[in-house]
Structure formats: structure tokens, C-alpha cells
Amino acid sequence: MEKKTIITLLFSLMVISATAQIKPEVSEAVELMGILSRTAGFQEFSNDLAGQYSKDTEAWFAQYREHPTVAYYKDLRAKNGIGYERVTNMAVHLEIEKGKVKLVGDRTELTGGWLNVDLDDFVKRLNIFYADTRFHEFFEQHQSFYNDFLKLYDTNVMPIIHPEWYSRFYNGVEPTELFRLIIGFTYGTTNNGASRQLPGQQREVFAVCGYHLNPKTGRLLFDSSLPLHEFNHSFVNPLLDKDENEKIMHEVGQELFQLSQSTMEQQHYDDWHIVINESLVRAAVIVYFYEHGFNQFAMNMLNIETMQNGFPWMLDVVSALRYYATHREMYPTLNDFYPEIASFFNKYTAEQKNK
């Protein structure tokens, strides 16, 4: 075997090993952005579903609601729509070292509401908030709480997570991404996917999932579909970002959004791009469960998506993705299959208009 081949094989084995050993983690940067958002009154980070941790957070940070950084951040939300996944997108592009918050990675990955923000000024103000609130002290005081939950999450959720599936399903290749699952302890029911590319390193794919207790029983809730869902976004969303795919999906995407606008806006899906991506992500999760032998769970999820979550077209999307999965000789990647997905949506909207 040639030396080059041996090196390539070793690298592949290292990558597969890295993805297989994914562990849930806590991120100080994610907690910082979540708690800043809570302190600024962002509803999606203020639902008090973390029991004593919510009480601790309130007791520590309530006095900083009028902090200059908080006022500035509120203004960013009002002017630029900062919230939800955009908070997470910033969080995974931050690192905290030796008491300083710094921005890392490619700044062009900070899209949406961050496009018109002076990022250096934002990070400067964030550092002031970090220092004035003694944030690191709060974070350190809760290490045992974080670690205890991460152990439970590792036991209850991680056995069903197989990250190597994603690259094979979407691109027909062995995995090259580094998967990271972060628990957002202030996130509650908010869950987001994100990714980043640091120079000379593997692309990192993130699922940031909220910690929350059942408000009626106080018991911890574990949902293995959430990280599966959020990891999918890092593979689905870039497809629609491609000009050729955006072009073929533009008209039908708008029609689909108009057909479901009321239901979608209740879930804070206020754009046709989100509806298309959510449809594919949710269908991909169901396909994942089918392919891993959890047929009953897949059927239950299909029913929930169709009857409760406002995606009445879900059965057909799942059928389309399962067809793709069994015809890879025709469609090596999901990008190759994308025109067929657009055709399906065109058929669906035409049928709805003829009713």
C-alpha cells in the first residue's frame, strides 16, 4: 500500500473515531449569549424551565438589566432581528480565553441580522458585560450542575446519535465534520443548529439543545430527536443557499409559505426559506429513525409533524427522501436530488390550489 494511501486511510479512521466519540458539553460562550439574551428580555431565553438554575440566573443577573451592553443588545434586536438561531450563530463563533471573549472563524458565516452589525464593537461591549457581571465566577460555581446533567444526557440520548450518517446521507462520503453537541442551560425549549470553519481545521457542526424540566412534574425531559434535527440544519440549509437551488425553489417556496403562513408564523418561521429547510430537516429526522430501526418512533413523529406541527405534506417529503436514499446511483448527493424535491413541492401546491 502506498504511503499516501496509508496516510489517507489513517486520517479517515481518525475522523470516524472523532465523530463516533461525540460527547455532550457545556460552553461558556453559549451560556454567555443565552444569559445576555435572557437579561435583555428575549422571550425565547426567558421561560424559566431550568428549575434552580433559572432562579440562580435571575438572582445573579437581574441587577444588570440596565447595563449599557444590555441596552445596546436590545437595540440590536429591534433593528436587526437578533434572536433565536442568530444568538446561537454568534455563540459558536466566540471563544473565551484568559478572561477575554474573542470572535473566531470566518465572519461571513455570521449572516442574517449580524450583517449590519459592527462585530468588533459588539465583542468589545460583550467583554464589558462579561467582566462587570463576574460571569466566569457564575459559570464556575455551576460546574457540578452542568457536569451532572451532561452525564445523564450522555446516558439517555447519545446512544441513538450516529453522526457518521449525515455525510453519507447528504453527500455519499465518509464523514469529515467534527460534530459537537452543546447544552444551552438557559435555552429552555429553544434548540438551534450552527456550524463554523476555523482555519486549517475540520468543519464543526453544532447542535445546541436546551435544558428544561417538565413544568408540571419538575422531571428532566430528554428528546433524542432534537440534536438529530439540529445537526441536519448544517447540511440542509447550505443547499438552499446555492443560487441554482434558490432559483428553482423560489416561486414554489413562496406559494408554500402562503398556504401555511399562519401556522408557520406561530412557530416563528417567517420566511419561505425556513419552511423549505424545516420541511427537509424534519423529514430527514424521520428517515434517520427508519434507517436505524426505530420504525414506530418514526411513524409517531410523522403523525406529529403532519397533524400537530403544521406540515401536512410531510408524508410525501419523507417518501421522496426514502426514494432518494435507495437510488443513490442516480442521485449521489441530495444536491443532485434537489430539483426532484422542488418538483414535489410544485405538485403539492398545485393540488392545494385546485381543491
Summary of the structure (lengths in Angstrom):
residues: 355
radius of gyration: 21.0
end to end distance: 63.2
largest distance: 65.6
contacts: 1085
relative contact order: 0.10
helix: 63%
strand: 9%
